[in-house]
Amino acid sequence: MKKAVLAIVAILIILVVRLWFGIYLHDEFGETHLFLKHRPTWKWEFYSPLGMSDLRIEDLPKEKRNEQLLFEEFVSSRGMSR
C-alpha cells in the first residue's frame, strides 16, 4: 500500500513539473534555462527560430512561426531571454 501511494505521489510530481516548468534556449547566447510557465502546457522546450536575425515572423514557415509565437508568449513577454 505504501509503495502504491509513493508511486502516485511521484507521478503527480512529475506531471506538475512537466506542465508548469519548461526549458528555453536563450536566443542570443544559446544557454538553456529552467523557468516557471505562466500557464500549464505540455510543451517542455522553447526556442526562437528567429533568434537575433533580421527576419520577420512572416518570413517563417507555419510550424516555425508557431514556435516563435510560443517563445514570445512564454519567454520574451515574461522578461526572460533579454
Beta strands, then each sheet from edge to edge (+ up, - down):
strand 1: 21-25
strand 2: 32-36
strand 3: 45-46
sheet 1: 2+ 1- 3-
end
